[in-house]
Amino acid sequence: MNQNENNENAITLQQLNESPDFELSLEPETGSSAATPLPLSAESFSAAIENATELHFNSYGTAYADGCICCPETDEHWYKFTTPQSSNEKENYTIYTTGELNTVGQLYDCCGNFMEEVDDRAECGDINFRIVCDLDTNTTYYVRVTEKNSNIGNYTLMITTRRLVDYVKINDGSNTAIVLEKGKTYLLPMSPNYNYPSVAGAESLKPFTVSLSPTDATEQTVIWFATDSSVISVQSGATEDNITYQAVTANNTGIAKLYAYDRLQHGQSAWTYVAVVNPGEDLVKATKITLDKSKLELEVGESGTLTATISPKNATGQKVDWVSKDDSIALVNPNGVVTAKKPGTTTIYAKAMDGSGVVAECKVSVKGYYYIVNPKTNKVVNILGSYLVDLANGKEITLYDKSGSNEQIWRIDNISDQEECFIKSYVDQAYGFNAYRSPTNNYNCNIRAIEGNETDAAVHFVLQDNGYYKIELANYPGYFLTATGSENGDDIRWQTANQGDFQYWYLEIADLSERQSIAETVVSKVQNCSTDLIPSNKKTASVAVAQAMLDLGYPVSFVAGMLGNIVFEGSTGQFENSNYANNPEKKKDYLIYMDTEYNGTDFYLNNYSNKTIMEVGVDSTYNMLCDLENKSNGTWKIDGSRVGFGLGCIQWTAERTLALVNAYREINNCSDVITTGQACQGESLLMLRELGSPEYNSIISSWKTSNSGLLDSTSAASSAGQALCESYIRPSDPTGSLASTRANRAASIYSAIAI
């Protein structure tokens, strides 16, 4: 967000509380099936699949098994299947369950890596969950089936290559309301070329048609379902000739939705509006829809209700169809109940269901995370430290120019009926504003763990006449958050009242979607950088590191500084080269030891040097490093010689190499096999942990201070490249020509990737 937009986008607690549905709560929704499951450890996965039921495919490309959930709290059923050999490298598979149980399905590869989870309970039809994916041929996979709602019962698991329906259309996709006469029953087509049977009491008039795509789908049957039985209801039956049919009965005047589902598909496939009128009457369409709110402000996890009024009063349909423009921000149910999912803005539409096209809308703003801004300086409250701050030991709080970093984003949690709040860190929600316990004339302000109703962390927001707030310590009335430093924003303390503009604050919404968009754009530019800037053998590591750093809010110029160093270091997962036939003077003492002393002559040279972890495997590397650590008693020196080797995109050495291999093992669940992508993740993970550690976290803070106001510049990128070379990467002669060369490359990369 641009600095000049601050006042236009400012939001105060008073404005939030003006909403009748507002509660000061930002807790995310719990129990959502959309959350990605935690990865299983190698041990947990091995134990889980030990007794997995093996499935075999028949000649029709289908494997199946019957299951029974007897104890939903503990039952989890594991199934193993191997895809048949095929002339294609991959085949499309559908994995689903049928039956009454609301089962959840998870798919894992043979190494225990989680691939997908689905819990899409259909309102109608046989399917419960359905996973559709391309799988490698002649490869083993595992499926885990559990029950969501603590029910017991039977289910059937199906795995098939049969072609399922992609979509269904009713009346060629037209959503114009189909008019039925009250009291009559109409036959419904159960397939595209359905032969209507003779059914007593059912109208011969056929107002509905249905089509399925693709036309060669294995199953060409639909099932009909109505959501409002007071208006229309669907019945199933069979004729005397045992021909199955479905019919819809017009029960009362009004408008409802009628759905058609592919029999083997989960969820809604197609729908149409159905209007019921009295005999001899015409459909009366809506001319206007009025909502009781034109704007709705909610916190993440909070709900609010919208009410629609339709004109004229005698319109046939007195209910509306509720639609959210962005379900990821806010959902709306058929009764107009809006549930906030994540911070952002969206629009809720109330649409007439009669085909008139009349619509009303409500703007929904979902709040979750904020900048706390001082209007005197236009600067935001920040944790002094790096982006992965070591919160456990406490951190000072300062004012700083807004750069989009995660340490500048806060959430406000209500904790009592007296409107006491916690101001929590986005970095870790267990930590928040706090006060030192031994003040003299004022309290220092820092961030520490919050445990229960920690009195030193509770605050009040006190509204002022000028529309801003003073943030007061709840346990020490009269002490307010104050920016005590210069306009550069050095210190923040709790001080007594009457400190002027430096005690005024407002909340500004932190739009994380903007940051995500920036990250996507920058990563794309990194991917497309010329080989002159980022060599092809360094591209994979550069993309992974850039993505990881941008996800945590590092400025683009600092990311460029890191990339300016990586391009002169190693490649992802690559071992340090010990073969210096033309330049033997480059062979460092630890490489001499590895080649001549460790496990025989040329052991490292022949087995590891210049190879990759993907070729060698994780286990032997890990065992060798543990052996070196033990033999050296953790000093990484044996008989006066250093031991170890460099590995990875910045050539971590000695004990840092062991930390890197542990990161590999964390990513690939302690498997010996590791992919290039997993190695990239491991190296990025270690890099960000190190930059946030006490040993290195001064690099980012010092760099920001020295480049205050100029973070978006080539000079800042150059400065970052030099600082990282000298203080983090630390190659030979880090303060000489190497640092200068890397600083220049960082500036060039920034010019190519900056937005």
C-alpha positions in Angstrom: 0.0 0.0 0.0 1.3 3.4 -1.0 2.3 5.7 1.9 0.0 8.4 0.4 -3.0 6.0 0.8 -2.7 5.8 4.6 -5.4 8.2 5.6 -7.8 7.1 2.9 -7.6 3.5 4.0 -7.3 4.1 7.7 -9.8 2.2 9.9 -10.4 2.8 13.6 -11.9 0.5 16.3 -14.8 2.9 16.5 -15.6 2.3 12.8 -15.3 -1.4 13.4 -17.6 -1.4 16.4 -20.3 0.6 14.5 -21.1 -2.6 12.8 -23.9 -4.3 14.8 -22.4 -7.7 14.2 -18.9 -6.7 15.2 -17.0 -8.7 17.8 -13.3 -8.0 18.4 -12.1 -11.5 17.4 -9.6 -12.5 14.8 -9.4 -16.2 15.6 -9.4 -18.2 12.4 -12.1 -20.8 11.8 -11.2 -24.2 13.3 -12.0 -27.6 12.0 -11.9 -26.6 8.4 -11.2 -29.5 6.0 -9.4 -27.1 3.7 -6.4 -27.0 6.1 -3.4 -29.0 4.8 -2.7 -32.0 7.1 0.5 -32.0 9.0 3.2 -34.2 7.3 3.6 -37.6 8.7 7.0 -38.5 10.0 8.7 -41.5 8.4 8.1 -43.5 11.6 4.4 -42.6 11.7 3.9 -43.3 8.0 5.6 -46.7 8.3 3.5 -47.6 11.3 0.3 -46.5 9.5 0.8 -48.5 6.3 2.1 -51.6 8.0 -1.3 -53.3 7.6 -2.6 -51.4 4.7 -5.2 -53.2 2.6 -3.8 -53.9 -0.9 -6.2 -53.2 -3.8 -5.9 -54.7 -7.3 -7.3 -53.4 -10.6 -9.7 -55.4 -12.7 -9.8 -55.5 -16.5 -12.1 -52.4 -16.4 -9.4 -50.3 -14.7 -11.2 -50.3 -11.4 -10.1 -51.3 -7.9 -12.4 -51.2 -4.9 -12.8 -52.3 -1.2 -15.6 -52.2 1.3 -14.9 -50.6 4.7 -16.6 -50.2 8.0 -15.9 -47.4 10.6 -16.7 -48.9 13.9 -14.9 -46.4 16.2 -14.7 -43.0 14.4 -12.4 -41.5 17.1 -9.6 -43.9 16.3 -10.4 -45.7 13.1 -8.3 -44.7 10.1 -8.2 -47.1 7.2 -5.1 -47.3 4.9 -5.2 -48.7 1.4 -2.3 -49.5 -0.9 -2.6 -49.7 -4.7 -0.1 -49.9 -7.6 -1.1 -48.3 -10.8 -1.0 -50.7 -13.8 1.8 -50.5 -16.4 0.8 -48.3 -19.3 2.2 -46.8 -22.5 1.6 -43.4 -21.0 3.8 -42.0 -18.2 0.7 -40.8 -16.3 -3.0 -41.8 -16.3 -6.0 -39.9 -14.9 -7.5 -41.6 -11.8 -10.6 -40.9 -9.8 -10.6 -42.0 -6.1 -13.9 -41.8 -4.2 -16.2 -43.4 -1.7 -19.8 -44.2 -1.8 -22.2 -44.7 1.1 -23.8 -42.7 3.9 -20.7 -41.9 5.9 -19.1 -38.4 5.6 -15.7 -39.8 4.9 -12.5 -37.8 4.3 -9.9 -39.0 1.8 -6.2 -38.4 1.8 -3.7 -39.5 -0.9 0.0 -40.1 -0.2 2.8 -41.2 -2.4 5.0 -44.2 -1.6 7.4 -42.1 0.5 4.6 -40.8 2.7 4.5 -37.4 1.1 1.0 -35.9 1.4 -0.5 -35.2 -2.1 -4.2 -34.2 -1.6 -7.2 -34.2 0.8 -10.8 -34.0 -0.1 -14.0 -33.8 2.0 -16.7 -32.7 -0.4 -19.9 -34.2 1.0 -22.6 -34.2 -1.7 -26.1 -33.1 -0.9 -27.4 -35.8 -3.2 -26.1 -38.8 -5.0 -23.8 -41.7 -4.2 -20.4 -40.0 -4.0 -19.0 -38.8 -0.8 -15.4 -37.5 -1.4 -13.7 -37.5 -4.8 -10.0 -37.1 -5.6 -9.2 -36.6 -9.3 -5.5 -36.6 -10.2 -2.9 -37.8 -12.7 -0.8 -40.6 -11.3 2.5 -42.2 -12.5 2.0 -45.6 -14.0 3.4 -48.7 -12.3 3.8 -46.7 -9.1 2.6 -47.4 -5.5 0.3 -44.9 -3.7 -1.7 -45.0 -0.4 -5.2 -43.7 0.5 -6.2 -42.9 4.1 -10.0 -42.9 4.8 -11.4 -41.4 8.0 -14.9 -40.3 9.2 -15.5 -36.6 9.8 -18.6 -36.4 12.0 -17.9 -39.3 14.5 -20.5 -41.5 12.9 -20.2 -45.3 12.3 -21.2 -47.3 9.3 -20.1 -48.8 5.9 -18.5 -47.3 2.8 -17.0 -48.5 -0.4 -13.7 -47.1 -1.7 -13.4 -46.9 -5.5 -10.2 -46.2 -7.6 -10.9 -46.1 -11.3 -9.6 -44.8 -14.7 -13.2 -44.7 -16.0 -14.2 -41.4 -17.6 -16.5 -39.4 -15.4 -18.7 -36.4 -16.3 -17.0 -33.0 -16.4 -20.2 -30.9 -16.2 -24.0 -31.0 -16.6 -26.3 -28.6 -18.3 -30.0 -28.0 -17.7 -31.9 -26.5 -20.7 -28.6 -25.7 -22.4 -27.3 -23.7 -19.4 -30.1 -21.1 -19.4 -30.9 -19.8 -15.9 -34.2 -18.3 -16.9 -36.9 -19.4 -14.5 -38.9 -22.4 -15.6 -42.5 -21.8 -14.7 -44.6 -24.6 -13.3 -48.3 -24.7 -12.2 -49.0 -25.3 -8.5 -50.4 -28.7 -7.8 -48.9 -30.4 -10.8 -46.2 -33.0 -11.1 -43.7 -33.1 -14.0 -41.4 -35.9 -15.1 -37.6 -35.2 -15.1 -35.1 -36.5 -17.6 -32.6 -38.9 -16.0 -30.3 -38.9 -19.0 -29.8 -36.9 -22.2 -31.8 -39.3 -24.4 -34.2 -40.3 -21.7 -37.4 -42.2 -22.8 -40.1 -40.9 -20.6 -42.3 -43.7 -19.2 -46.0 -43.4 -18.6 -46.6 -42.3 -15.0 -50.0 -41.7 -13.6 -50.6 -38.2 -12.4 -47.4 -36.8 -14.1 -47.6 -34.1 -16.8 -46.7 -35.2 -20.3 -45.3 -31.7 -20.8 -41.5 -31.9 -20.6 -40.2 -28.4 -19.6 -36.7 -29.7 -18.6 -33.8 -31.0 -20.7 -30.4 -32.2 -19.5 -27.0 -32.8 -21.3 -23.7 -34.2 -20.0 -20.2 -33.6 -21.2 -18.2 -35.4 -22.4 -20.6 -37.5 -24.3 -18.4 -40.6 -23.9 -18.4 -40.4 -20.1 -18.9 -43.8 -18.5 -22.0 -42.7 -16.5 -24.7 -40.8 -18.3 -27.3 -40.7 -15.6 -28.3 -37.7 -13.4 -30.0 -37.4 -10.1 -32.3 -34.4 -9.3 -32.5 -32.6 -6.0 -34.5 -29.6 -4.8 -33.4 -27.4 -1.9 -36.8 -25.9 -0.9 -39.4 -28.6 -0.5 -42.0 -26.1 0.5 -42.0 -24.8 -3.1 -40.9 -27.9 -5.1 -40.1 -31.5 -4.2 -38.5 -34.3 -6.1 -39.8 -37.9 -5.9 -38.3 -41.1 -7.2 -40.2 -44.2 -8.3 -40.6 -47.1 -10.6 -43.3 -48.0 -13.1 -45.1 -51.3 -13.3 -42.5 -52.3 -15.9 -39.8 -51.5 -13.4 -38.6 -48.4 -15.2 -37.1 -45.9 -12.7 -38.1 -42.3 -12.9 -37.9 -38.9 -11.0 -40.5 -36.2 -11.0 -40.9 -32.7 -9.5 -44.1 -31.5 -7.8 -45.0 -27.9 -7.6 -46.2 -27.5 -4.0 -46.6 -23.8 -3.4 -46.1 -20.5 -5.2 -42.6 -19.2 -5.0 -39.2 -19.8 -6.6 -36.6 -22.4 -5.7 -33.5 -24.0 -7.2 -33.5 -27.4 -8.8 -30.2 -29.3 -9.2 -29.1 -32.1 -11.5 -26.1 -34.1 -10.4 -24.0 -36.6 -12.3 -24.7 -39.8 -10.4 -20.9 -40.4 -9.8 -19.9 -36.9 -9.1 -19.7 -35.1 -5.8 -21.2 -31.6 -5.3 -23.4 -29.4 -7.5 -23.2 -30.0 -11.2 -26.0 -27.8 -12.6 -29.0 -25.9 -11.4 -32.0 -23.9 -12.7 -34.6 -21.6 -11.2 -38.1 -23.0 -10.9 -41.0 -20.7 -10.4 -44.4 -22.0 -9.2 -47.5 -20.0 -10.0 -51.2 -20.5 -9.3 -53.3 -22.0 -12.1 -54.1 -19.3 -14.7 -51.7 -16.8 -13.2 -48.5 -15.4 -14.7 -45.0 -15.1 -13.2 -44.7 -11.7 -11.4 -41.0 -10.7 -11.6 -39.0 -8.6 -9.2 -38.3 -4.9 -10.0 -36.1 -4.1 -7.1 -34.1 -5.7 -4.3 -33.1 -3.7 -1.1 -30.6 -4.9 1.4 -30.6 -3.9 5.0 -26.8 -3.2 4.8 -24.8 -1.8 1.9 -21.5 -2.4 3.8 -20.5 -5.1 6.2 -17.3 -5.2 8.2 -16.3 -8.5 9.8 -13.3 -10.0 11.5 -11.9 -13.3 10.3 -14.1 -16.2 11.6 -17.0 -13.8 12.4 -20.4 -14.0 10.8 -23.1 -11.4 10.0 -26.6 -11.6 8.4 -27.9 -9.7 5.4 -31.7 -9.3 4.9 -33.2 -8.7 1.4 -36.6 -7.1 0.6 -38.1 -7.7 -2.8 -40.3 -5.3 -4.7 -43.1 -5.5 -5.6 -44.6 -7.3 -2.6 -46.6 -9.6 -4.9 -43.6 -10.8 -6.8 -43.7 -14.6 -7.2 -40.3 -15.1 -5.6 -39.8 -13.5 -2.2 -36.4 -15.1 -1.7 -33.1 -14.2 -3.3 -30.1 -16.2 -4.5 -27.0 -15.2 -2.4 -23.6 -15.3 -4.1 -20.2 -14.2 -3.0 -17.8 -12.7 -5.5 -14.8 -14.3 -3.7 -15.6 -17.3 -1.4 -12.0 -17.4 -0.1 -12.7 -14.0 1.6 -16.3 -14.4 2.7 -18.9 -17.1 2.2 -22.6 -16.6 2.2 -25.2 -19.3 2.8 -28.8 -19.5 1.4 -30.1 -17.5 4.4 -27.9 -14.5 3.8 -25.4 -15.4 6.6 -22.0 -14.1 5.7 -18.9 -15.8 7.2 -15.5 -14.1 7.0 -12.7 -16.4 5.9 -9.6 -14.2 5.4 -8.7 -10.4 5.3 -9.7 -8.6 2.2 -12.7 -7.2 0.4 -15.4 -8.8 -1.7 -19.0 -8.3 -2.7 -22.1 -10.3 -1.7 -24.8 -10.3 -4.4 -28.5 -10.9 -3.8 -30.0 -11.9 -7.1 -33.6 -12.3 -8.1 -34.4 -15.9 -9.0 -37.0 -15.2 -11.7 -34.8 -14.3 -14.6 -35.4 -10.6 -14.3 -31.7 -9.8 -13.7 -32.5 -7.6 -10.7 -29.6 -7.6 -8.2 -28.5 -5.8 -5.1 -25.0 -5.9 -3.5 -23.2 -5.4 -0.2 -19.5 -4.6 0.1 -17.8 -6.9 2.7 -14.6 -5.9 4.3 -12.9 -8.7 6.3 -10.3 -7.5 8.8 -7.6 -9.6 10.3 -4.2 -8.0 10.4 -3.2 -4.3 10.8 -0.5 -1.8 10.7 -0.4 0.4 13.9 0.4 3.8 12.4 1.5 7.0 14.2 0.0 9.9 12.2 2.7 12.3 13.3 5.4 10.4 11.5 3.3 8.1 9.2 5.5 5.3 10.5 4.3 1.9 11.7 5.0 -0.1 14.9 7.7 -2.7 14.2 9.6 -5.4 16.1 13.3 -4.5 16.2 15.0 -7.5 14.6 14.8 -9.7 11.6 11.8 -11.2 10.0 12.1 -14.5 11.8 12.6 -12.8 15.2 13.6 -14.8 18.2 10.5 -13.8 20.2 11.3 -16.1 23.1 13.9 -13.8 24.5 11.8 -10.7 24.0 12.3 -8.0 21.4 12.2 -4.2 21.5 9.4 -2.4 19.6 10.1 0.6 17.4 8.6 2.8 14.7 9.8 2.1 11.2 9.0 2.9 7.6 6.4 0.4 6.2 8.1 -2.1 4.0 5.6 -4.9 4.1 7.5 -7.1 6.5 5.7 -9.6 8.7 7.2 -8.1 11.9 5.1 -4.9 11.3 1.8 -6.7 11.1 -0.4 -7.1 14.2 -3.8 -8.5 15.2 -6.1 -7.2 17.9 -7.7 -9.9 20.1 -10.5 -9.0 22.6 -9.9 -10.8 26.0 -12.5 -9.5 28.4 -15.9 -7.8 28.8 -14.0 -4.6 29.8 -12.7 -4.4 26.2 -9.2 -5.3 27.1 -7.2 -6.4 24.1 -3.9 -8.2 23.2 -1.9 -6.8 20.4 -0.3 -9.9 18.9 2.5 -10.4 16.5 1.8 -11.7 13.0 5.1 -13.6 13.2 3.9 -15.7 16.2 0.4 -15.2 17.7 1.6 -16.4 21.1 3.6 -13.2 21.5 2.4 -9.6 22.0 3.0 -6.1 23.3 4.3 -6.2 26.9 5.7 -3.8 29.5 8.9 -4.2 31.6 7.8 -4.8 35.2 10.3 -2.4 36.9 9.5 1.1 35.6 10.7 4.4 37.1 9.2 7.2 35.2 8.0 5.1 32.3 7.7 1.5 31.1 9.8 0.1 28.3 7.8 -1.7 25.6 8.8 -5.0 24.2 7.2 -8.2 22.9 7.0 -11.3 25.0 4.9 -14.5 25.3 1.3 -14.1 26.3 0.1 -16.7 28.8 -3.6 -16.5 29.7 -4.7 -12.9 30.7 -1.2 -11.6 31.0 -1.8 -8.2 32.7 1.3 -6.6 31.4 0.2 -7.3 27.8 -3.4 -6.2 28.0 -4.3 -2.8 26.5 -7.3 -0.5 26.0 -7.9 1.5 22.8 -9.1 4.9 24.1 -10.8 7.0 21.4 -9.7 10.7 21.1 -11.7 13.7 19.8 -9.5 13.8 16.7 -10.6 10.3 15.6 -7.3 8.6 16.6 -6.7 6.3 19.6 -4.4 6.2 22.5 -3.3 2.7 23.4 -3.3 2.4 27.2 -1.9 -0.3 29.4 -4.9 -2.0 31.0 -3.0 -2.9 34.2 -1.4 0.5 34.6 -4.0 3.2 33.8 -2.6 6.5 32.6 0.4 4.9 30.8 0.1 5.2 27.0 2.1 3.9 24.0 4.4 6.7 23.0 6.9 7.1 20.2 9.7 8.7 22.2 12.4 8.8 19.6 13.0 11.2 16.7 10.9 11.2 13.6 13.1 8.3 12.4 11.2 6.3 15.0 13.8 4.9 17.4 12.0 3.9 20.6 8.5 3.1 21.8 7.6 3.2 25.5 4.6 3.4 27.8 4.5 6.9 29.2 2.1 9.1 31.1 -0.5 11.1 29.2 -0.1 14.5 27.4 2.8 13.4 25.2 1.1 15.0 22.2 1.0 13.6 18.7 3.4 10.8 19.5 0.7 9.1 21.6 -1.9 9.0 18.7 -2.4 5.9 16.6 -4.7 4.5 13.9 -5.1 1.0 12.5 -4.6 0.4 8.8 -5.6 -2.9 7.2 -2.6 -5.0 6.2 -3.5 -6.4 2.7 -1.6 -9.6 2.6 -3.0 -10.4 -0.9 -1.0 -7.5 -2.2 2.2 -9.0 -0.8 1.3 -12.4 -2.4 0.7 -10.8 -5.7 4.1 -9.0 -5.5 5.8 -12.3 -4.6 4.2 -14.1 -7.6 5.4 -11.3 -10.0 8.9 -11.1 -8.6 9.4 -14.9 -8.6 8.3 -15.0 -12.2 10.9 -12.4 -13.1 13.6 -14.3 -11.3 12.6 -17.4 -13.3 12.9 -15.3 -16.5 16.2 -13.7 -15.6 18.9 -14.0 -18.3 21.7 -16.5 -17.7 24.1 -13.5 -17.6 22.4 -12.5 -14.3 21.4 -15.9 -12.9 23.2 -18.9 -14.5 20.9 -21.8 -15.5 22.5 -24.1 -12.9 21.7 -21.5 -10.1 18.1 -20.8 -11.3 16.3 -23.5 -9.3 17.9 -22.4 -6.0 17.4 -18.7 -6.8 13.7 -19.2 -7.5 13.2 -21.3 -4.3 15.1 -18.8 -2.1 13.3 -15.8 -3.6 9.9 -17.4 -3.0 10.7 -18.3 0.6 12.0 -14.8 1.4 9.2 -13.0 -0.3 6.6 -15.1 1.5 8.0 -13.8 4.7 7.9 -10.2 3.6 11.6 -9.5 2.9 12.0 -6.4 0.7 12.8 -7.2 -3.0 16.1 -5.4 -2.8 17.2 -7.6 0.1 16.2 -10.7 -1.8 18.2 -9.4 -4.8 21.2 -9.1 -2.4 20.9 -12.8 -1.5 20.6 -13.8 -5.1 23.6 -11.7 -5.9 25.6 -14.0 -3.6 24.0 -17.3 -4.5 25.0 -17.1 -8.2 28.7 -17.1 -7.1 28.3 -20.0 -4.7 27.3 -23.7 -5.2 24.2 -25.3 -6.7 21.3 -26.8 -4.9 22.3 -30.0 -3.1 25.9 -29.9 -4.6 28.9 -31.1 -2.6 32.0 -28.9 -2.5 34.5 -29.8 -5.3 37.8 -31.1 -3.9 39.5 -31.9 -7.2 41.7 -28.9 -7.8 44.1 -30.5 -10.3 44.9 -27.2 -12.0 44.7 -25.1 -8.8 45.9 -27.3 -5.9 46.4 -24.2 -3.8 42.6 -23.8 -3.6 42.3 -27.1 -1.7 41.5 -26.1 1.8 42.7 -28.1 4.8 39.4 -29.7 5.6 39.1 -31.0 2.0 42.6 -32.4 2.2 41.5 -34.3 5.3 38.4 -35.6 3.7 40.3 -36.8 0.7 43.3 -38.3 2.4 42.3 -39.2 6.0 38.6 -40.0 6.2 37.8 -43.6 5.4 40.8 -44.1 3.1 42.5 -42.2 0.3 40.2 -40.2 -2.1 37.1 -41.3 -0.2 35.3 -38.0 -0.4 36.8 -37.2 -3.8 35.5 -40.4 -5.4 32.1 -40.6 -3.6 30.9 -37.1 -2.9 33.1 -34.3 -4.5 31.1 -32.2 -7.0 28.2 -34.7 -6.9 24.7 -33.8 -5.6 22.7 -35.0 -2.6 20.1 -36.3 -5.1 22.8 -38.7 -6.5 24.5 -39.7 -3.3 21.5 -39.9 -1.0 20.8 -38.3 2.4 21.5 -41.2 4.7 25.2 -41.7 3.9 25.8 -38.0 4.1 24.0 -37.7 7.4 25.9 -40.6 8.9 29.2 -39.3 7.7 28.6 -35.9 9.3 27.4 -37.4 12.6 30.6 -39.5 12.6 32.7 -36.4 12.1 30.9 -34.5 14.8 31.4 -37.4 17.2 35.1 -38.0 16.4 35.8 -34.2 16.8 33.7 -33.9 20.0 31.7 -31.2 18.3 34.7 -29.1 17.4 34.9 -30.1 13.8 38.7 -30.4 14.2 40.6 -33.7 14.3 44.4 -33.8 15.1 44.6 -30.0 14.4 42.9 -30.2 11.0 39.4 -28.9 10.2 37.0 -31.5 8.9 33.9 -31.4 6.8 32.9 -30.0 3.4 30.6 -27.4 1.8 27.2 -28.4 0.5 24.3 -26.6 -1.1 23.5 -23.3 -2.8 25.7 -21.2 -0.4 28.2 -24.0 0.5 27.4 -24.3 4.2 30.4 -25.9 5.9 31.1 -28.0 9.0 28.4 -27.9 11.6 26.2 -25.7 9.3 26.4 -28.5 6.7 25.0 -30.9 9.4 22.2 -28.4 10.1 21.5 -28.3 6.3 21.2 -32.1 6.1 18.9 -32.1 9.1 16.8 -29.6 7.1 16.8 -32.0 4.2 15.6 -34.8 6.5 12.9 -32.5 7.9 11.6 -31.8 4.4 11.7 -35.4 3.0 10.6 -37.1 6.2 14.0 -38.7 6.8 14.0 -40.5 3.5 17.3 -41.4 1.9 15.8 -40.2 -1.4 15.5 -36.4 -2.0 14.3 -34.5 -5.0 15.8 -31.2 -6.2 12.6 -29.4 -5.2 12.9 -30.8 -1.6 16.6 -29.9 -1.5 15.6 -26.3 -2.4 13.0 -26.2 0.3 15.5 -27.5 2.9 18.2 -24.9 1.9 15.6 -22.1 2.0 14.4 -23.3 5.4 17.9 -23.2 6.9 18.7 -19.9 5.3 15.7 -18.2 6.8 16.2 -19.7 10.2 19.8 -18.6 10.2 18.8 -15.0 9.2 16.4 -14.9 12.0 18.8 -16.3 14.6 20.7 -14.1 17.2 23.9 -14.7 15.3 22.7 -13.1 12.0 19.5 -11.1 12.7 21.4 -7.8 13.0 22.2 -8.0 9.3 18.7 -7.1 8.2 18.1 -4.4 10.9 21.5 -2.7 10.2 20.8 -2.8 6.5 17.4 -1.3 6.9 18.8 1.5 9.1 21.6 2.3 6.7 19.1 2.4 3.8 16.2 4.1 5.5 13.8 5.5 2.9 15.7 3.9 0.1 14.8 0.2 0.4 13.3 0.1 -3.1 16.5 1.0 -5.0 19.5 -0.6 -6.7 21.7 1.0 -4.1 19.8 -0.9 -1.3 20.2 -4.1 -3.3 23.9 -3.5 -3.7 24.2 -2.7 0.0 22.4 -6.0 0.8 24.6 -8.0 -1.5 27.7 -6.6 0.2 26.3 -7.0 3.8 25.3 -10.6 3.2 28.7 -11.5 1.6 30.6 -10.0 4.5 28.4 -11.1 7.4 26.5 -14.2 6.3 27.9 -16.0 3.3 31.5 -15.1 4.4 33.6 -16.6 1.6 37.4 -16.1 1.4 38.2 -12.4 1.3 34.6 -11.4 2.0 35.4 -7.7 2.4 37.5 -7.3 -0.8 36.7 -7.7 -4.4 34.3 -10.6 -3.8 31.9 -8.4 -1.9 32.1 -5.7 -4.5 31.4 -8.1 -7.3 28.4 -9.6 -5.5 27.1 -6.2 -4.6 27.2 -5.2 -8.3 25.4 -8.4 -9.4 22.7 -7.8 -6.7 22.0 -4.3 -8.1 21.7 -5.7 -11.6 19.4 -8.5 -10.5 17.2 -6.0 -8.6 16.9 -3.9 -11.8 15.6 -7.0 -13.6 13.1 -8.3 -10.9 11.8 -5.1 -9.3 8.2 -4.2 -9.9 
